[in-house]
Amino acid sequence: MNILLTSTARRIDFVKFFQFALKNASIDGKVITADPEYNAPSLQAGDENYEIPQQIDTNYMEAIIEICKKQHVNCLVPLNDWEVPAISAHKKELDKLGVSVFAPDSNIVEKVRDKGKYRELLDLLDVKTPLSYFNVESAKKALERREVSFPLIVKPRNGSASIGIEIIDNVEDMEFAYQHAVRQIKESPLDGATSKAPEDNIIIQEVIEGEKFSVDMFNDLNGRFLTSFARKQLDMRGGDIDRCITVNVPELTDIAKQLGKSFGHAGYMNTDIYFNGTDYYVIDINPRFGGGYAFTHLAGADIPAAIIALTAGKEVQEDWLCQKPDIELARHDTVVSINKQKVMQALDA
């Protein structure tokens, strides 16, 4: 069995998780990595490693399909926000090549990538989301009606990697933050990741103060909910969890189960949920394998093993779907030497 992990970046740990899962299952195969940066650390860890075009490049999917054909890929797992829309749009083509794609269908990706649609998406499930406004004027009117109060947060509707996010405490700062977010969108891949103009791709939300949780949902290839995991965030770095404690909170489990069953997506999804002392609020939903899973893996779960079993049409073991609670975990950096000879071009120059 050959597994393709795309946009692996720094995630050497994910590569090793899948390599070990293959070995532990006594399955011959390769873990293939692909990333737009030739010197991405993960491209030193795969059994085969490819440099590919940027995720929003028009040649991106051509490169992915070429790798799938050349390496006889059985399973594809995306790890980056930018690439999921393209991969989802080509699931039928990949399926014809015999590739099991652990990513949601395009209609789900479109909904969860747009924070402006959360209210209509989640109200039906009785899951709370922050009050949201799509421009400065509507936010001003809400402030005048005392419907909402400062602080507020300004951010892109389909953001990633903390681009264009700013918390503000007054109207003047809100106007500046809005324009600053527009400029940042224009200067980032976000500008090509949606059909919306940058001015229409901003959302202004109430800030939910309190405990912050990262919650994952995992479904099988037919969209059947299998499990969820939650971690209490202790510290963040670069938009990703740096320190956390694994938790098994019934309210979070219920929300994750509701979302997983309602979306009926294939594979892994991650959401940020904040607790203000009274209610839980869904802040963000990411339609891909979140980096925070590494903590859950060290706490006993083994989703790579489950993905391999599902791809092979075998039974998923229950203990792969469980994490131990109350384990405090932290990331650390390591260094790898970059050997260019380990990295191949997905497309001929």
C-alpha positions in Angstrom: 0.0 0.0 0.0 1.4 3.4 -1.0 0.2 6.5 1.0 0.6 10.1 -0.3 0.8 12.8 2.3 0.5 16.2 0.7 1.9 19.6 1.9 3.8 17.8 4.7 6.0 20.9 5.5 7.5 20.3 8.9 5.4 17.3 9.9 8.0 14.6 10.1 6.1 13.2 13.0 3.1 12.5 10.7 5.3 10.8 8.1 6.7 8.5 10.9 3.2 7.8 12.2 2.2 6.4 8.9 5.4 4.5 8.3 5.1 2.8 11.7 1.4 2.0 11.0 2.3 0.3 7.8 5.1 -1.7 9.5 2.9 -2.6 12.4 0.2 -3.9 10.1 2.8 -6.0 8.2 1.8 -4.2 5.0 4.4 -3.6 2.3 4.3 -0.1 1.0 5.7 3.5 1.0 4.8 6.7 2.6 5.3 9.4 -0.1 5.6 13.1 0.8 4.9 16.1 -1.3 5.4 19.8 -0.6 5.9 23.0 -2.6 9.2 23.8 -0.8 12.1 21.6 -1.9 13.7 22.1 1.6 10.6 21.2 3.6 12.0 19.1 6.5 9.4 16.4 5.8 10.8 15.7 2.4 13.8 14.2 4.1 11.6 11.6 5.9 9.4 10.0 3.3 10.1 6.8 1.4 9.7 8.9 -1.8 9.7 12.7 -1.7 8.4 15.2 -4.3 8.5 19.0 -4.8 5.2 20.1 -6.2 3.7 23.4 -7.3 2.1 25.8 -4.8 -1.3 24.6 -3.6 -3.2 27.2 -5.5 -1.1 26.9 -8.7 -3.0 25.8 -11.8 -0.6 22.9 -12.1 -1.0 21.7 -8.5 -3.5 18.9 -9.3 -1.6 17.8 -12.4 1.4 17.2 -10.1 -0.7 15.3 -7.5 -2.3 13.1 -10.2 1.1 12.4 -11.8 2.5 11.2 -8.4 -0.5 9.0 -7.9 0.0 7.4 -11.3 3.8 7.0 -11.0 3.7 5.7 -7.5 0.5 3.6 -7.7 -0.9 5.5 -4.7 -3.7 3.8 -2.8 -4.4 6.5 -0.2 -4.2 10.3 -0.2 -4.2 12.4 3.0 -4.0 16.2 2.6 -2.5 18.3 5.4 -3.0 21.9 4.3 -6.0 24.3 4.0 -5.0 25.7 0.6 -5.0 22.3 -1.2 -8.2 20.7 0.1 -10.6 22.5 -2.3 -8.6 21.3 -5.3 -8.2 17.8 -4.1 -11.9 17.6 -3.2 -12.9 18.8 -6.6 -10.9 15.9 -8.2 -12.0 13.1 -5.9 -13.8 11.2 -8.7 -10.8 11.4 -10.9 -8.6 10.1 -8.1 -11.1 7.4 -7.3 -10.8 6.1 -10.9 -7.1 5.8 -10.3 -7.8 3.6 -7.2 -6.9 6.3 -4.7 -8.9 6.6 -1.5 -9.1 10.3 -0.6 -9.4 11.2 3.0 -10.9 14.6 2.5 -14.5 16.0 2.4 -16.5 16.5 -0.7 -16.4 20.0 -2.3 -19.8 21.1 -0.9 -18.7 20.5 2.6 -15.3 22.2 2.1 -17.0 25.3 0.7 -19.2 25.6 3.7 -16.7 25.0 6.4 -14.0 27.2 4.8 -16.3 30.2 5.0 -16.8 31.4 8.5 -19.6 33.6 7.3 -21.7 30.5 6.8 -21.3 29.0 10.2 -24.5 30.5 11.6 -26.7 29.0 9.0 -24.7 25.8 9.0 -24.6 25.2 12.8 -27.8 26.9 14.1 -29.7 23.9 12.8 -27.6 21.7 15.0 -28.1 24.0 18.0 -24.4 24.6 18.1 -23.3 28.1 19.0 -21.1 30.4 16.9 -20.0 34.0 17.6 -22.0 36.9 16.4 -20.6 38.0 13.1 -20.7 41.0 10.7 -19.4 41.3 7.2 -18.4 44.9 7.1 -17.5 47.8 9.4 -20.8 49.6 9.0 -22.9 46.6 10.1 -20.5 46.1 13.1 -20.9 49.8 14.0 -24.7 49.5 14.0 -24.6 46.3 16.1 -22.4 48.2 18.6 -24.9 51.1 18.7 -27.7 48.7 19.4 -25.5 47.1 22.1 -26.0 43.8 20.4 -22.3 43.3 20.7 -19.4 45.0 22.5 -15.7 45.3 22.3 -13.3 43.6 22.0 -14.1 42.3 18.5 -11.9 40.3 16.1 -11.3 41.1 12.5 -10.2 38.2 10.2 -10.6 36.6 6.8 -13.7 34.5 6.2 -11.6 31.7 4.8 -8.4 32.3 6.6 -5.4 30.2 7.3 -2.1 30.5 9.4 -3.4 33.5 11.3 -3.2 35.8 8.3 -5.1 39.1 8.7 -6.3 38.4 12.2 -6.4 41.3 14.7 -8.3 41.9 18.0 -9.6 45.5 18.3 -11.0 47.6 21.1 -12.5 50.7 19.3 -14.1 51.8 16.1 -11.0 53.5 14.8 -8.9 50.4 15.2 -11.7 48.3 13.6 -11.6 50.4 10.5 -7.8 50.2 10.3 -7.8 46.4 11.0 -10.4 45.9 8.3 -8.3 47.6 5.7 -5.1 45.9 6.9 -6.8 42.5 6.5 -7.8 43.4 3.0 -4.2 44.3 2.1 -2.9 41.0 3.7 -5.4 38.9 1.7 -4.3 40.6 -1.5 -0.7 39.8 -0.7 -1.3 36.1 0.3 -2.6 32.9 -1.3 -6.0 33.7 0.3 -6.6 36.1 -2.7 -6.7 33.1 -5.0 -8.4 30.7 -2.7 -11.9 32.2 -3.1 -14.0 33.9 -5.7 -14.8 36.7 -3.3 -13.1 40.1 -3.6 -10.8 40.8 -0.6 -13.2 43.4 0.6 -15.9 40.8 0.8 -13.7 38.2 2.4 -13.6 39.8 5.9 -15.6 39.0 9.0 -15.9 40.9 12.2 -16.9 38.8 15.2 -17.4 39.0 18.9 -14.5 37.7 21.0 -15.3 34.6 23.1 -13.3 34.8 26.2 -12.5 31.6 28.1 -11.0 28.1 27.7 -9.9 27.1 24.2 -10.1 23.6 22.8 -9.0 21.9 19.6 -11.5 19.2 18.7 -11.1 16.6 15.9 -13.7 14.5 14.1 -12.9 11.4 12.1 -15.2 9.6 9.7 -14.8 6.6 7.5 -14.7 6.9 3.7 -18.5 6.6 3.6 -18.9 9.5 6.0 -19.8 7.4 9.0 -18.7 9.0 12.3 -16.0 7.0 14.0 -14.5 9.1 16.8 -13.5 12.5 18.1 -10.6 13.9 20.2 -10.3 17.1 22.2 -7.3 19.0 23.6 -7.3 22.0 25.9 -5.0 24.6 24.4 -2.3 26.0 26.8 -0.1 27.8 24.3 -0.1 28.6 20.5 2.7 29.2 18.1 2.3 30.2 14.4 -1.4 29.4 14.5 -0.8 25.9 15.7 -1.0 24.3 19.2 2.4 24.4 21.0 1.3 23.0 24.4 -1.9 21.3 25.5 -3.7 18.8 27.7 -5.8 16.0 26.3 -9.3 16.0 27.6 -12.5 13.9 27.3 -15.3 16.4 27.9 -18.8 15.1 27.2 -20.1 18.4 25.8 -17.2 18.6 23.3 -17.7 14.9 22.3 -21.4 15.7 21.7 -20.6 18.7 19.5 -18.0 16.7 17.5 -20.4 13.8 17.0 -23.1 16.2 15.8 -20.8 17.9 13.4 -19.3 14.6 12.1 -22.7 13.0 11.5 -24.2 16.1 10.0 -21.3 16.8 7.6 -21.0 13.1 6.6 -17.5 13.9 5.4 -14.7 11.5 4.6 -11.6 11.5 6.7 -10.4 14.0 9.3 -11.6 17.5 10.3 -10.5 19.8 13.0 -12.4 22.6 14.8 -11.6 25.2 17.4 -14.2 25.5 20.2 -14.1 28.1 23.0 -15.9 27.8 26.3 -17.0 31.1 28.0 -18.0 29.5 31.2 -21.5 28.9 30.1 -21.6 27.8 26.5 -19.3 26.2 23.9 -18.8 28.2 20.6 -17.4 26.8 17.4 -14.9 29.3 16.1 -13.2 27.6 13.2 -13.5 24.4 11.2 -10.6 23.0 9.1 -11.5 20.3 6.5 -8.2 18.4 6.9 -5.9 16.5 9.2 -4.9 19.1 11.9 -1.4 19.3 13.2 -2.8 19.0 16.8 -3.4 15.3 16.1 0.3 14.6 17.0 -0.6 15.2 20.6 -3.5 12.9 20.5 -1.3 10.2 18.8 1.1 10.4 21.7 -1.8 10.0 24.0 -2.7 6.6 22.6 -4.7 7.1 19.4 -3.6 5.7 16.1 -5.6 7.3 13.2 -2.9 6.4 10.6 -3.5 2.7 11.4 -7.3 3.3 11.0 -6.8 5.1 7.7 -4.7 2.1 6.4 -7.3 -0.4 7.6 -10.1 1.6 5.9 -8.1 1.8 2.7 -7.5 -1.9 2.8 -11.1 -2.7 3.6 -10.2 -4.1 7.0 -11.7 -3.7 10.4 -10.8 -0.6 12.5 -9.7 -1.5 16.0 -11.5 0.3 18.8 -8.3 1.2 20.7 -7.0 3.2 17.6 -9.9 5.6 18.2 -9.2 6.5 21.8 -6.9 8.9 23.6 -5.9 8.9 27.2 -7.2 12.1 29.0 -5.3 14.5 31.3 -1.9 14.1 29.5 0.0 17.4 29.2 2.1 17.6 26.0 4.4 20.1 24.3 6.1 20.4 20.9 9.8 20.7 20.4 12.0 21.5 17.4 14.6 19.3 15.8 16.9 19.9 12.9 17.4 17.8 9.7 20.0 18.1 7.0 18.6 18.9 3.6 19.7 16.5 0.9 18.4 17.7 -2.5 19.0 14.3 -4.0 16.2 12.9 -1.9 13.6 15.2 -3.5 12.2 14.6 -7.0 10.2 17.0 -9.2 6.6 16.0 -9.5 6.4 17.7 -13.0 9.2 17.9 -15.4 10.5 21.5 -15.7 
